[in-house]
Amino acid sequence: MRIANKQPILKSIIISIMVNLDNKTKVRKINTGGTADLAFAIVVLASYFAMFSALKNPNIFRLIVMVLLGIAYISIGIYGYSFCLNKKQNRFIILYFFIQVILGSLIVFLGEGSGFSAILLLPLAGHAVVLTSGYWLYFLNGMIVLGYVFAVRAYSSSWADVMPSLPAIIAGLIYIMIFTQMALDEEDSRKKAEKLYDELEVANIRLLKYANEIEEMATIQERNRLAREIHDGLGHYLTTILIQLQAAEAILPTDKEKAMDSIRKARSQSKLALIDVRQSVSAFRFDNLDPEEVDQMIERALKPCEWVGIHSTYQVIGEKKPLSGIILSTLFRIAQETVNNTCKYSGAKNFLFSVNYELEDKMRIAISDDGIGAESITGGYGLIGLKERIELLNGTLQINANNGDGFKLEIVLPYE
């Protein structure tokens, strides 16, 4: 049956396709986002507009079949493509393209090439890029070209009609493949950028956590440093003052002059303690000491030995090297702590403090007394603080103490 006025019928058919498509794409959009599906449907609809506008002798049966094939083509192109995208199995992908190429070729055949109906096959090239790669990509696009060739050959009955349009369809497929690959690359770049952004956020959180931990550790280290300074500095002077006052108390009934001498020494030590506290409050710095003042500094630290009747010896081996402020400070505290322990516990008559500068990159410090020694070494806070100071400077500390054989320390420190 021929149709005299085809415009109202074509209009109603196209509207029904669009309504059906709109419902499908809405559902699809809810499930997967539907952007690619909408583009696929628009291309197919554009192809149908072109075909229906250019049909010369349409009949109702052919139009109904084309509409049904178009609905099937769009539906499979949306849901079938999504299924293949989720499964990612070659058998489903090949089946999908086999069905779609047949449906698309039938539509081209029924449209008799009017309005460049081959445009509806082009979205399949984009699907092929997304679903496959390598040889499979070329194989599937070859199927599309063959489907188009057989459709044109079927309605034209001449190979001469096939060749003029073949370059256009091949060019279109190549363009779609390139465009889709660029879109995929852009999407991958965006995902990588988002992933990198997320990783940077995690890294920033970790850095913030580490910064807080470092700040807490720095606070703890500063507290420990303050504790060492108080013990090694003020504690040393208070111990010396106590020894002097005890000595003065013991000899006061028999020798007032010596007792007064001990009291004067205690007073002198209290003044030195006050100076040391003020220096500690001023950031505990020894940077103002020059290398030639090292001897004076150590001799001052050894002075309490003489006050309690211990003969002290300061020995320098090799040529003195320039020392940093922190090394000078540590050297002074080592002398203070070892003198303090010798005066309090050793019962020694002699004390030796030796600094060896013969090594190129580090000094050796040997400290010994001839006191009672010890059966075992139990580090009090003074020795613990001393060890911490030395280890902070990448130095080493070795302690030897035998009962009745005195107390010996061997320390290695870098010059800087």
JODAPE-V856190 format. One record per backbone hydrogen bond with DSSP energy under -0.5 kcal/mol. NH is the residue of the N-H (numbers start at 1). CO is the residue of the C=O. Records with the same first field share a line. If there is no record, write none. Layout:
NH=CO, CO
This chain:
3=58
4=2
6=4
10=6
11=7
12=8
13=9
14=10
15=11
16=12
17=13
18=14
19=15
20=16
21=17
22=18
23=19
24=20
25=21
26=22
27=23
28=24
29=25
30=26
31=27
32=28
33=28, 29
38=34
39=35
40=36
41=37
42=38
43=39
44=40
45=41
46=42
47=43
48=44
49=45
50=46
51=47
52=48
53=49
54=50
55=51
60=1
63=59
64=60
65=61
66=62
67=63
68=64
69=65
70=66
71=67
72=68
73=69
74=70
75=71
76=72
77=73
78=74
79=75
80=75, 76
81=76
82=78
83=79
84=80
85=81
86=82
87=83
88=84
93=89
94=90
95=91
96=92
97=93
98=94
99=95
100=96
101=97
102=98
103=99
104=100
105=101
106=102
107=103
108=104
109=105
110=106
111=107
112=108, 109
113=108
114=111
116=113
119=116
120=117
121=118
122=118, 119
123=119
124=121
125=121, 122
126=122
127=123
128=124
129=125
130=126
131=127
132=128
136=133
137=134
138=134
139=135
140=136
141=137
142=138
143=139
144=140
145=141
146=142
147=143
148=144
149=145
150=146
151=147
152=148
153=149
154=150
155=151
156=152
157=153
161=158
162=159
163=159
164=160
165=162
166=162, 163
167=163
169=165
170=166
171=167
172=168
173=169
174=170
175=171
176=172
177=173
178=174
179=175
180=176
181=177
182=178
183=179
184=180
185=181
186=182
187=183
188=184
189=185
190=186
191=187
192=188
193=189
194=190
195=191
196=192
197=193
198=194
199=195
200=196
201=197
202=198
203=199
204=200
205=201
206=202
207=203
208=204
209=205
210=206
211=207
212=208
213=209
214=210
215=211
216=212
217=213
218=214
219=215
220=216
221=217
222=218
223=219
224=220
225=221
226=222
227=223
228=224
229=225
230=226
231=227
232=228
233=229
234=229
235=230
236=231
237=233
238=234
239=235
240=236
241=237
242=238
243=239
244=240
245=241
246=242
247=243
248=244
249=245
250=246
251=247
252=248
254=251
255=251
259=255
260=256
261=257
262=258
263=259
264=260
265=261
266=262
267=263
268=264
269=265
270=266
271=267
272=268
273=269
274=270
275=271
276=272
277=273
278=274
279=275
280=276
281=277
282=278
283=280
284=279
285=279
289=286
293=290
294=291
297=293
298=294
299=295
300=296
301=297
302=298
303=299, 300
305=302
306=302, 303
307=303
308=304, 305
309=306
310=305
311=309, 349
312=310
313=351
315=313, 353
317=355
324=415
328=324
329=325
330=326
331=327
332=328
333=329
334=330
335=331
336=332
337=333
338=334
339=335
340=336
341=337
342=338
343=339
344=340
345=341
346=341, 342
347=342
351=311
352=368
353=313
354=366
355=315
356=364
357=317, 355
363=413
364=356
365=411
366=354, 364
367=409
368=352
369=407
370=350
372=346
378=376
379=377
384=380
385=381
386=382
387=383
388=384
389=385
390=386
391=387
392=388
393=389, 390
394=391
395=390
396=412
398=410
400=408
402=406
404=372
405=402
406=371
407=369
408=400
409=367
410=398
411=365
412=396
413=363
414=393
415=361
